């Protein structure tokens, strides 16, 4: 079918035009189809330095700052594409300019202007500065006809005939006579995005060449794209289906376009000049045109020319064959009722009615509309519609029917392609109508010019649809040619937008620090005025304000609504401090959002928190069963390496989340969650320890510190046998937790033990070994000889001249250890027989032994305490304490340590534990001859203090056998001190001789309370003790006038006469020597040294003991062994020894040494272990020392220079079970207390009128 196209408006030179890749004849034109550009990355928060004013900046934030500072438009270079230009405006907004023509290229790696000229290259011809790099054959045959590249993809074409060397004229190449009478003309698009190929057939004879009948062109693509047919043309598409190169339906046209009006009459309908177009590029208007749908395979494109046009006698030669294709990203099309669609037209096209009745330049009467499509708008699609502030569609108006303004309308239309026909698309939504004219020669500014339409509605629709495409249509009234107008192909779209600030980042609080959490995991803050922080940024790089507020998270009620913060640069952190108006509790939600200078509000970030202004109370600590030891508070338990279990409690707090704890320091290096508040602790050292515990609530508040004091026995008993049975073949283990009896041979006899001989205790027995086969054996092993262990026994040798083993444990061939006497050259004694502890290097009959040997000679008939151990570092230790006989002139008992010896690594002797013999070469040997009593094994060695105590006083070890089950000390009925109200805390008593009244400050903290009176007596004439056992201390007075003993119960009752002894008041002592909870009266008769006791202060005197030459005032009274009975303590001024009579009934038992006068020592339980300690203030420097239980070495705990021991008093002022140090300062009358003697002075009260006449004990 023959069609005639309307005349077209001639092309006018422009800076750049859309590129066109046109395939000639059968070879369909190929275009570089462009996808949407990448959205620009967010700009840096701030420029590093102030840049000079310029028209461009590399990043968006820098461009925004520069535009505002310099009050000029600044391009964002990083957002450039070939078709898109992004500009920052002085008011803080942004503008995106999109054009149908490529305005720049980056093919060389740097941005440059477009230059479509063809220049010589290596073995080919190339486009000087193309958007899509292109090369063409130079006729030498070394290169394909055409090669085009985009984004790493390549497409090549080959011609079906040989190519000569072309002539080059700017952007055009001509290959002359490729067939007789046929030239191939190649033209590069003005924006260098593609090219056209046109076969110019000069005559019917040339058209008759058989090679023009069906033209087959080879096509090849690089990996990743494939050629496929589309709408009569083809595309080369990638795996996603996106067209990389495209070519619409090929076409052919003749040269029948009408000549221009000779006069150039202004009434020309379609334009003034009709012959300036180049027919070797596209039809210029008025020609016969035929479409040539191509047949496409993966590697070949076939085009068949229109035979009717070639054979028609009306055809005007030459004939041109070409598809008229564009490789531009952005499309345009003229849709007409006659002549069909002109897709990707060049030059200009008309809108409205072109009528032959009105103008001779209309070759046919037809209606026409123009369509434009812009891609690369995804940045607009990513906006919210409200972020689009304006949009302008601009196009060049090249012609109008007359100079009389007539309306023309811009529409939003559906997306279109090469197959879209008149009227174009599925909908036409009017955007903006202008009443205009633009014709050459018109006055009043009505000449051809750039026409701008308001397109904001379509730009907002793009944002609403989140798309990257926008299509427009231009149409005029089609009822009359008076409305006819023409517009160019070079349209543009400019969109002004302002993106609101981004979602706030790094939202958090400081003072205190907390993360941003919503819901159940919200943090609890320990402040009602936290600092709220967030980082605010703007996608356009503009300044941002931060708007904070606080609401209730449970009901949304507004709590705090401050004004927005001052604007800061994009990326800056904003912070506000909440005034201290928030109360305890919550939940609260704080919110923050950004606001830019235009008022655009960004999304909101929300964080929640609770407020806790109250710290938890002091936690509880309890030692629990479940491990080998229960480390009871203020008691000695367990041992080194023996684990214990502790559990922490919330007390009355309800929001504890964890417990922090540490041992022996307040570093709180460890923590456990409140949900599992138990810990297992294995002590590494013996002696006193303190567990420090704090509870921590959700806000991070720590509680007051709970100090849990306990004492680790230096060696935990692992087994023990008293050997006190009077008959039978079994020696029971005294450990209920681990019964492990010894089987005693029938020939073994029972004799008196050490305590029976020493202190007349008939219940104390021992085993005597004097016959072959005498032995006491366990059923299984008792100690791990490969590890750490200790063993102790009291032994008496009957034969001091031979090797004999008192205690051992069998291996297969030899004993794993032996404790006894050794006859060996290694012995340091003159007789070469010595007390020893030895181990063999292996379980072999001839194995070498290592021995710890003592220089204490072996003397027959003497009881000796042997204590030996193998330590963790394989050292053998031995302590020997010989117990003197009563007839010996020197009664001293001192443990003597042997030089430790390093043994080879231990080995496991898994046989029986033996008392009375060893194992030699697989048989019983080295039999003991003598007695053995009190055998014990330990988890480690005993420390020197324990050895001294048990050596000096064998009775002292009796109550403490298994430290894991030792009961706590007997509870005190009242405070350790003068506790008149029985609340567990000592009170301060004063008897004022001026008025005879008794005054008490309860707990030492209340004002004076007058409770009683007894005349003009001073405080030091009275004694204080619980006489009746009701838990309250009473006032005791021995009346010097009549000898009666008077008591005021609780210091509040009248005098009660309870006894009469005629002994001066200062010769009486009050102490609970019987342990019945009632104070007894003690008197040491100076005449004969006899000790007398009045039980409960009410019974007659009974003699209990004696110590010649010592008055009552020479003694101190205290419970030194923790059995609940007071003992009589004496510091011997002759040799400095401390000795004790337990309960006032036993012989003197040595404790420790300290050459300190008796009147400079005080007794009191400073550690809370149930045993009184010895307290002393060194006069030369005021340092405080104590000896635990009177058996340990001095330990410095504190100091107060210038105050003697006798100026202090010891009493439990706080009720924690430990005595405190009390001092009534004579200078200012203040009462000062040092908690447990370890804390600094605390002033608790004062009474200058009482001076030093106050008493707390």
DRENSEGU-892077 format. One line per 5 residues: number of its first residue (from 1); for each residue x, y, z of C-alpha. Coordinates in steps of 0.02 Angstrom, whole numbers. Each point is the difference from the previous one (the first is absolute). Layout:
<nodes>
NUM) X/Y/Z  ...
</nodes>
This chain:
<nodes>
1) 0/0/0  61/171/-43  -9/140/127  46/181/-13  73/87/153
6) -43/180/44  132/132/-30  109/25/156  70/151/85  182/20/-51
11) 134/-46/128  83/143/91  175/-11/69  8/-35/188  137/-30/127
16) -43/-186/7  -133/-111/-72  -60/-175/43  111/-135/-71  -70/-111/-133
21) 67/-169/-49  -78/-38/-170  20/-162/-92  -7/14/-188  -117/-99/-109
26) -22/-178/60  113/31/149  -116/73/132  73/150/92  76/-40/172
31) -13/119/149  78/0/172  -151/-22/113  35/79/169  -64/-55/172
36) -34/116/148  154/75/85  50/-50/175  -66/107/140  138/112/68
41) 82/-61/158  -35/102/157  115/147/15  134/14/131  -62/82/160
46) 105/158/-19  133/65/-118  172/-15/72  40/183/-35  -84/157/-67
51) 9/-11/-188  9/152/-115  -158/46/-96  -18/-105/-157  -133/-69/-114
56) 27/-181/48  48/-110/147  44/-182/8  -128/-54/129  -177/51/40
61) 32/67/175  142/108/-62  -107/64/-142  -143/45/118  116/93/117
66) 84/90/-144  -166/50/-80  -64/74/161  161/90/43  31/68/-174
71) -184/26/-45  19/-88/-165  -45/-163/-83  130/-137/23  1/-162/-98
76) 28/-166/93  134/-82/-106  -18/-172/80  -183/-5/-56  36/34/-184
81) -56/-115/-139  5/27/-187  -178/66/4  -25/55/183  66/153/92
86) -31/22/188  14/177/69  -1/67/178  -96/164/14  36/145/117
91) -161/-26/97  53/-177/53  -105/-93/-127  61/-110/-143  -41/-5/-185
96) 16/-145/-121  15/48/-185  -32/-139/-126  15/25/-188  -38/-105/-152
101) 174/36/-67  157/-63/83  94/152/64  165/-84/48  96/-162/-10
106) 109/-101/118  58/-127/-127  182/53/22  -10/-20/190  -22/186/29
111) -145/114/-37  18/89/-166  -107/88/-129  -80/-100/-139  89/5/-169
116) -80/-106/-138  136/30/-128  79/-155/-78  189/-9/16  135/-125/-48
121) 44/-130/133  110/-156/3  -53/-96/-156  -175/74/2  -102/159/9
126) -70/54/169  -116/132/73  104/135/85  -97/12/165  -148/-116/0
131) -124/-43/135  4/-179/-63  172/-32/-78  -15/-43/-186  122/-53/-137
136) -26/-27/-186  94/-90/-137  132/102/-91  -21/-114/-151  159/-99/32
141) -95/-154/57  82/-13/171  -151/59/99  -187/-39/-3  -111/123/-88
146) -64/73/165  34/-30/183  -92/84/144  32/-20/187  -97/39/156
151) 27/-46/182  123/-135/-51  -117/-77/-129  47/-3/-184  -103/-21/-158
156) 76/-14/-176  -75/4/-177  66/-66/-161  -52/54/-174  -46/-133/-130
161) 121/79/-125  174/69/-2  30/177/61  114/124/-84  97/135/90
166) -128/130/54  5/187/-14  -23/91/165  -93/163/20  -16/46/185
171) -122/-125/75  -40/-84/-166  88/-139/-97  -41/-48/-180  48/-169/-71
176) -21/32/-188  -60/-135/-121  -17/-142/124  -107/-68/-143  -17/77/-171
181) -99/161/24  -16/-29/189  91/103/135  4/-38/186  -14/158/106
186) 33/-9/189  -45/147/112  43/10/186  -140/72/107  29/178/59
191) 13/-57/183  110/-147/-51  -112/-134/73  -17/-100/-161  4/15/-189
196) -108/-17/-154  41/-106/-153  -85/45/-162  18/-87/-169  -25/131/-135
201) -64/-89/-158  20/118/-148  -108/-83/-134  -119/-143/-44  148/-87/-82
206) 99/6/159  -152/-61/97  -9/-151/-114  165/-69/66  -36/-174/71
211) 97/38/162  -137/126/46  -142/-125/-12  29/-75/173  139/73/105
216) 71/-109/139  112/86/128  104/-97/124  -14/66/180  105/-53/151
221) -10/45/185  113/-18/149  -41/-120/140  -149/53/104  -113/72/-135
226) -101/-82/-139  -86/65/-157  -190/-21/-11  -141/71/-107  -109/144/63
231) -138/98/-88  73/-32/-173  174/46/56  113/-79/129  85/25/166
236) 156/-72/78  -58/-33/179  84/-60/159  -57/-142/112  -127/112/87
241) -82/45/-166  64/179/3  49/63/-173  183/46/-13  -9/39/-188
246) -162/28/-98  -59/25/-178  -180/35/-55  -80/-56/-162  108/39/-153
251) -78/114/-133  31/59/-178  -52/164/-84  18/84/-167  46/179/-49
256) -176/65/-34  0/129/140  -76/164/-65  114/146/-33  -11/147/121
261) -114/147/-37  95/118/-111  -54/149/101  12/-85/169  -177/60/30
266) -43/16/185  -162/-97/-22  93/-161/-28  -86/-125/108  142/-109/59
271) 145/120/-10  83/135/-99  146/-96/-74  -33/-174/-65  161/-60/-80
276) 137/20/129  -13/-179/69  126/-133/-54  -89/-147/-84  150/-113/28
281) -41/11/187  -190/-10/3  -150/54/-104  -14/189/-11  -188/-1/-27
286) -119/-34/-145  90/-156/-65  -68/-171/-34  50/-108/150  -12/-188/25
291) 30/-100/160  113/-152/-17  -27/-121/148  158/-99/25  22/-187/24
296) 114/-25/150  99/-148/63  134/-7/134  140/36/-124  -84/74/-154
301) -119/138/-49  -89/-12/-170  -87/146/-84  -100/-11/-162  -25/166/-94
306) -175/54/-57  -11/-66/-179  -153/108/-37  96/161/34  150/-61/-100
311) -107/-48/-151  -122/149/3  20/125/-141  -51/137/126  150/-32/110
316) 117/149/3  182/-55/4  113/-19/94  -82/-115/126  64/-8/179
321) -13/-152/111  18/20/191  -97/-32/163  20/174/76  55/-58/173
326) 61/91/156  112/-67/134  -48/134/126  -57/-43/175  -151/113/-13
331) -127/-26/-139  -118/105/-106  -128/-43/-131  -119/87/-118  -165/-95/-17
336) -107/48/-150  -160/-52/-83  89/-5/-169  180/-53/-37  8/-106/159
341) 113/21/151  166/89/-8  94/-75/149  156/88/65  -25/138/-126
346) 136/128/-33  -28/185/-26  -178/49/41  -177/-63/-26  -173/75/8
351) -153/-6/114  -179/34/-46  -84/-8/-173  98/17/-161  -131/31/-135
356) 25/11/-187  -147/118/-2  96/124/105  177/-22/-64  76/-67/-159
361) 148/-62/102  -109/-137/74  19/-143/-122  -146/-86/88  -124/50/132
366) 49/-82/166  2/23/187  163/-12/100  56/-10/180  174/-8/80
371) 56/-119/137  155/16/110  68/-126/125  135/28/132  91/-142/87
376) 131/13/137  -125/74/124  16/-130/137  68/133/116  -166/89/-18
381) -92/-166/16  84/-27/168  -77/160/69  -167/25/82  -118/101/-110
386) 2/143/123  189/14/-16  -20/59/-181  -13/189/6  -10/38/-186
391) 28/-72/-173  19/82/-171  -15/-84/-169  89/105/-132  7/-20/-189
396) 45/115/-144  -150/72/-89  63/14/-180  -159/54/-94  -183/47/21
401) -134/25/-131  -10/186/32  55/134/120  -167/-10/90  23/-93/166
406) -99/-161/8  -9/-131/138  111/-153/7  0/-127/143  129/-110/85
411) -69/-168/57  55/-144/108  -13/-154/-110  32/-185/13  172/-68/-40
416) 22/-36/-185  115/-89/-124  30/-6/-187  -164/-92/-26  -109/133/83
421) -118/77/-132  -116/152/-2  -77/62/114  142/-65/111  -14/-97/160
426) -142/-48/114  -33/165/86  29/187/-20  -5/96/165  17/186/-25
431) 142/82/96  16/178/-66  -73/102/-143  88/151/-76  -77/128/-119
436) 151/35/-109  72/29/-171  181/-26/-57  23/42/-182  147/79/-88
441) -30/183/-33  -131/24/136  22/153/109  -21/13/188  109/-148/44
446) -105/-123/-96  143/-65/-104  63/-181/15  65/-30/176  9/-119/148
451) -175/-36/67  -22/-55/182  -147/-97/71  -40/-35/182  25/-189/23
456) -4/-17/190  -150/-116/-1  90/-126/-110  161/12/103  -100/-33/158
461) -84/-146/-86  172/-72/-37  42/15/185  -164/-80/50  28/-147/-118
466) 184/-21/50  45/-11/-183  142/67/-106  -102/45/-155  -108/151/-42
471) -94/21/-164  -76/160/-70  -108/45/-147  -26/166/-91  -164/26/-92
476) -100/146/-70  -179/27/-59  -17/-112/-152  -157/85/-70  90/140/-93
481) 173/30/-69  3/164/96  65/-99/148  142/-86/-97  172/9/81
486) 168/-87/-17  121/-52/139  177/-65/0  62/-168/57  117/74/132
491) -119/6/149  55/8/181  -74/-30/172  57/95/154  -61/-58/171
496) 28/103/157  -9/-103/159  44/7/179  24/-165/88  -39/10/185
501) 134/-46/126  48/-182/13  -54/-116/139  99/53/154  152/-108/33
506) 97/-48/156  -144/41/115  53/-29/179  8/80/171  152/54/96
511) 15/48/182  -31/-144/16  45/-98/-156  -136/-111/-75  -47/-68/-169
516) -161/34/-94  -125/-138/39  -189/-7/-14  -106/-124/96  38/-124/137
521) 188/20/-15  -3/188/30  141/59/113  -26/68/174  93/163/30
526) 69/57/166  -37/182/-40  -156/104/-23  95/120/-114  92/-104/-130
531) 79/76/-155  -89/-53/-159  110/-15/-154  -24/-38/-184  94/32/-161
536) -104/93/-130  39/3/-185  -83/64/-156  5/-97/-164  20/166/-91
541) 142/51/117  -94/147/76  -3/61/178  -111/-92/122  -91/44/162
546) -41/-138/125  -170/-7/82  -2/-101/161  -145/-39/114  -50/-125/135
551) -166/-89/21  -64/-136/114  29/-165/-91  -154/-78/80  -130/133/-42
556) 83/126/-116  -20/148/118  121/140/-41  130/23/137  127/121/-74
561) -5/100/-161  152/113/-22  30/108/-155  104/-66/-144  188/13/16
566) 97/128/-102  41/-58/-176  163/-92/-28  84/-72/-153  -55/-166/-68
571) 73/-143/101  22/98/162  -53/-70/168  -137/93/94  -22/-15/188
576) -120/67/131  -4/-29/187  -167/-40/76  -41/113/148  -13/-94/164
581) -189/-13/-12  -17/-185/-35  -49/-100/152  36/-176/55  -73/-132/-114
586) -58/10/-180  -4/-63/-132  50/156/-97  28/16/-187  111/134/-72
591) -12/43/-183  107/97/-121  -22/52/-181  92/115/-118  -68/163/-73
596) 92/87/-141  5/186/-35  -152/-13/-114  -103/-78/138  1/-176/-72
601) -16/-127/141  91/-166/-7  -49/-167/77  -2/-23/188  116/-108/103
606) -72/-59/166  88/-69/153  -70/-49/168  63/-4/178  -52/-13/180
611) 66/109/141  67/-73/160  67/122/129  15/-125/143  144/-119/30
616) -38/-177/56  21/-46/182  147/-99/65  -7/-177/-70  -3/-156/106
621) 137/-131/-6  -20/-179/57  119/-147/1  -94/-149/-70  19/-187/1
626) 43/-82/-164  190/10/1  133/-77/109  -3/142/127  -130/121/68
631) 94/161/37  -111/66/137  15/184/41  120/46/138  57/-180/19
636) 145/-109/-52  -45/-130/-130  64/-96/-149  179/14/-54  117/49/-139
641) -61/-79/-161  -168/-48/77  -145/78/-98  -148/85/81  -166/63/-67
646) -67/176/31  -170/67/-48  -45/186/-13  -173/68/37  -98/155/-52
651) -56/39/177  -148/120/-18  50/68/-171  -105/-47/-151  102/52/-151
656) 171/-79/25  75/-61/-164  171/-59/55  119/-18/144  180/59/-2
661) 123/-79/117  181/-26/42  102/-84/133  115/96/117  -13/163/-96
666) -135/118/-60  47/-10/-183  -162/-96/-39  88/-91/-141  -138/-129/-22
671) -187/1/-25  -145/-121/-15  -178/32/-62  -135/17/129  -88/-148/-78
676) 142/-117/50  75/82/153  110/-143/63  188/-15/-14  126/-133/44
681) 162/60/77  155/-103/31  118/89/121  182/4/-48  62/59/169
686) -50/-33/178  -46/124/136  -126/142/6  -88/48/-161  -134/125/-45
691) -127/-19/-139  -57/171/-61  -168/2/-90  -103/136/-81  -167/-18/-85
696) -27/104/-156  -171/49/-66  -55/29/-179  53/181/10  175/-47/52
701) -20/59/179  114/-98/116  -60/-46/172  99/26/159  135/-131/13
706) -36/-157/99  159/-61/85  -9/-185/37  147/-55/107  53/-180/19
711) 158/-92/44  75/-138/-105  82/-136/99  177/-14/-59  -22/-186/-17
716) -167/-86/-9  -11/-166/88  -27/-138/-126  -10/-140/131  30/-21/188
721) 7/-137/129  0/39/186  50/-180/44  -96/23/164  -89/-168/-1
726) 33/-102/157  -12/-168/-89  -50/-88/-160  76/-14/-172  -71/160/-77
731) 63/178/13  -138/115/-60  27/151/-110  -69/152/85  -58/79/-163
736) -184/-33/-20  8/59/-180  134/-129/-47  -5/-154/115  158/-98/-32
741) 40/-112/150  166/-85/33  9/-185/36  107/-27/155  96/-161/23
746) -58/-99/154  175/3/74  3/191/8  -25/64/178  -89/158/60
751) 95/122/110  -18/178/65  17/136/-130  91/165/10  -141/97/81
756) -30/-136/126  181/7/53  12/190/-9  -167/63/63  -78/-151/83
761) -127/-31/-138  -35/-187/16  -108/0/-156  154/35/-106  73/-166/-59
766) 136/-59/-118  54/-158/-93  158/-88/61  99/-102/-126  121/-123/79
771) -23/-167/-89  28/-65/-175  -159/25/-102  -59/149/101  -82/118/-124
776) -157/105/-32  -48/5/-185  -131/83/-111  -97/-97/-130  52/119/-140
781) 123/138/-30  -24/162/97  116/130/-77  52/35/-179  187/-22/11
786) 21/67/-178  -71/167/52  -2/116/150  -38/-69/172  42/16/183
791) 7/-124/144  12/28/189  12/-118/147  50/-1/183  127/-139/24
796) 105/-68/143  150/-109/-40  58/-142/111  156/-33/-106  99/152/-56
801) 139/-90/-91  -82/-72/-156  -103/44/-154  -184/-14/41  -156/59/-90
806) -146/69/99  -112/45/-149  12/-49/-185  -99/-48/-154  40/-155/-103
811) 53/-7/-180  36/-169/-81  180/-15/58  31/145/117  -95/128/99
816) -54/155/-98  51/103/153  68/-40/172  -13/104/159  99/-53/151
821) 182/-17/53  143/-34/-120  170/-74/40  104/71/-141  160/96/-31
826) -107/144/-63  -63/32/175  74/158/78  -7/-73/177  151/-73/89
831) -81/-171/8  -40/5/-187  -178/-47/44  -125/141/-26  -179/40/-27
836) -32/-4/-189  -125/5/-141  58/-91/-156  -64/-53/-171  74/-117/-131
841) 29/56/-180  -104/-146/-68  -92/-157/52  153/-108/-4  91/-100/135
846) 163/91/-31  -70/172/-36  98/147/69  -84/103/135  -7/186/39
851) -23/42/184  -39/154/101  99/-32/162  -12/91/166  139/49/117
856) -114/-36/148  73/-158/77  -109/-154/22  -24/-31/186  -88/-155/59
861) -151/28/110  -41/176/-62  -157/46/-94  39/91/-162  -114/87/-123
866) 55/-41/-178  -77/105/-139  59/-29/-178  -57/51/-173  35/-13/-186
871) -31/171/-78  -57/47/-174  180/32/-52  54/-174/60  85/62/158
876) 1/-114/153  -28/93/164  10/-65/177  -39/80/168  45/-85/164
881) -66/54/170  61/-98/151  -122/9/146  100/19/162  -40/-102/153
886) -63/84/157  165/-42/87  106/87/-134  82/161/58  -39/90/-164
891) -185/-17/-42  11/91/-167  -84/-77/-150  55/64/-167  -31/-75/-171
896) 164/-17/-93  -2/-2/-189  120/-106/-99  84/67/-156  -121/-34/-145
901) 61/-120/-132  -49/-6/-184  -63/-171/-53  -24/-73/-174  -176/10/-72
906) -119/-103/105  -76/-166/-48  -162/-77/57  14/-127/141  -173/-77/-8
911) 13/-124/143  -60/7/178  34/138/125  104/-78/141  28/50/181
916) 143/-94/86  107/-59/-146  61/30/-177  23/-102/-159  174/-57/-51
921) 34/-106/-157  -182/-52/-8  -11/-56/183  -44/82/165  153/80/79
926) 70/138/110  -127/-41/135  -35/134/129  41/-33/181  -96/119/110
931) -167/93/4  -96/99/-131  -148/117/28  -100/134/-93  42/-46/-180
936) -61/122/-133  20/30/-184  -19/171/-83  -25/71/-172  164/96/23
941) 126/42/134  -43/87/163  62/178/21  117/51/139  -137/79/105
946) -100/-162/2  154/-100/39  43/115/143  -176/-8/68  -16/-189/-9
951) 176/-24/67  -22/117/147  -176/-58/36  -55/-168/-72  -174/39/66
956) -14/142/-125  -7/-115/-150  -138/-109/69  -153/106/-49  59/33/-177
961) 15/-166/-90  -103/13/-157  -7/185/-46  -135/-29/-129  -125/-51/133
966) 60/99/151  -153/80/82  -2/188/17  53/75/167  -130/8/136
971) -110/152/-30  25/148/115  -151/46/102  37/184/-13  132/115/-71
976) 183/-19/43  -2/151/116  -123/85/117  -167/-34/-88  -134/59/120
981) -149/-14/-120  52/-166/-77  -6/60/-181  170/-71/-43  89/168/4
986) 103/67/144  -59/154/94  97/141/85  -21/12/190  43/146/115
991) -28/20/186  9/185/44  68/18/178  -64/178/5  -183/-49/-2
996) 13/-189/24  -100/-35/-159  37/-136/-128  -10/51/-181  5/-112/-153
1001) 24/43/-184  -76/-149/-86  111/-70/-140  111/149/37  -104/106/-117
1006) -150/63/99  0/148/119  23/-39/185  -146/-92/79  -9/5/191
1011) -42/-179/50  41/-13/185  110/67/140  103/-65/145  82/147/84
1016) 172/75/-16  89/-146/-83  111/12/-152  -22/-111/-151  159/-101/32
1021) -70/-65/165  -126/-105/-94  13/-161/-102  -113/-44/-147  -57/-174/-48
1026) -157/-102/-32  -28/-71/174  -173/-78/-28  25/-62/-181  -143/102/-76
1031) 110/70/-140  17/170/83  151/58/97  -22/47/182  94/117/118
1036) 99/-95/136  67/83/158  95/-77/147  -44/115/143  158/38/99
1041) -101/45/152  -87/-166/34  75/-118/-131  -165/-31/-87  -10/-28/-187
1046) -133/111/-76  -75/-10/-174  -107/122/-99  -77/-103/-138  13/84/-170
1051) 65/152/96  -179/51/31  -57/-100/152  32/38/182  148/-84/85
1056) -23/-186/31  115/-82/127  48/-169/-71  150/-54/103  126/52/133
1061) 184/-39/-8  92/143/83  127/12/-141  53/172/-61  -81/54/-162
1066) 164/18/-93  46/-182/39  -149/-74/-90  -17/-47/-182  -161/-36/-96
1071) 4/-132/-138  -107/-145/-62  124/-139/42  -134/-136/-3  -79/46/-166
1076) -179/6/64  -32/177/-62  11/75/175  149/95/66  96/-80/143
1081) 105/91/130  185/-47/1  123/31/143  183/-43/15  41/-7/185
1086) 163/97/22  38/-97/157  21/-169/-83  -30/30/-185  -154/-111/-1
1091) -134/41/-129  -180/7/56  -160/12/-99  -176/52/47  -113/-73/-133
1096) -121/131/-65  64/113/139  -126/-84/115  82/-161/61  132/-17/136
1101) 182/2/-46  70/-159/-74  184/-25/-38  34/-41/-183  188/23/-21
1106) 146/102/59  153/101/-47  102/56/148  51/181/14  -121/71/-129
1111) -145/113/50  -162/12/-100  56/163/-80  144/-94/-85  -120/-97/-111
1116) -107/33/-153  -157/-98/-42  -55/-54/-174  -53/-150/-103  166/-47/-80
1121) -52/-163/-84  -178/38/-52  -86/-130/110  -122/126/74  90/7/167
1126) 110/141/60  179/-47/40  131/76/116  139/86/-98  168/54/71
1131) 146/89/-82  151/-61/97  110/152/37  150/-113/30  18/-79/-173
1136) -134/90/-101  -100/-159/-30  -186/1/-11  -81/-143/91  -180/-48/24
1141) -103/-107/115  -151/-59/-98  -159/31/97  115/44/145  17/-186/39
1146) 145/-67/-105  184/17/30  85/145/-85  8/-28/-188  122/103/-104
1151) -68/110/-137  117/124/-85  146/108/51  -2/190/15  107/93/124
1156) -136/127/37  -59/51/175  -163/-80/53  -83/169/29  33/48/-182
1161) -101/-143/-73  -187/-9/-35  -105/-152/-48  -143/4/-124  -64/-91/-155
1166) 60/118/-137  -26/-125/-143  -169/-70/50  58/-181/1  -64/-33/176
1171) 173/6/77  70/149/93  154/80/-75  140/95/89  9/186/-38
1176) 151/112/30  49/180/-42  187/22/-21  39/155/105  144/69/-103
1181) -100/23/-160  -183/-35/44  -16/-146/-122  -137/-127/38  36/-187/-2
1186) -102/-153/36  37/-185/23  -140/-111/-64  -59/-111/143  158/42/91
1191) 95/-130/-102  43/94/-158  143/120/-27  -34/187/17  -93/74/-148
1196) -4/188/-23  -176/62/-36  -5/187/33  74/138/105  -35/159/99
1201) 159/83/66  4/65/177  -135/-114/75  47/-145/114  -84/-170/2
1206) -84/33/168  -81/158/-70  -98/-106/-123  -148/-114/34  -57/-147/-105
1211) -187/-26/-28  -118/-45/-142  -76/170/-37  -77/-48/-168  -74/-170/38
1216) 96/-94/-134  75/-127/121  172/82/0  65/114/135  43/176/-51
1221) 130/116/74  -80/140/104  88/157/59  -71/143/104  105/148/-52
1226) 42/103/156  43/151/-107  -169/34/-81  -113/-132/78  -35/-88/-166
1231) -29/-187/0  99/-81/-140  -26/-176/-67  109/-105/-118  -106/-138/-75
1236) 82/-169/43  160/99/31  35/10/-186  -100/152/-56  42/182/30
1241) -73/95/147  -186/41/-10  -68/129/119  -164/-75/65  -43/116/143
1246) 79/98/141  -17/58/179  137/114/62  -79/8/173  31/-186/26
1251) 181/7/-56  83/-170/9  -122/-67/131  -107/-86/-133  3/-189/-17
1256) -54/-114/-141  65/-165/75
</nodes>
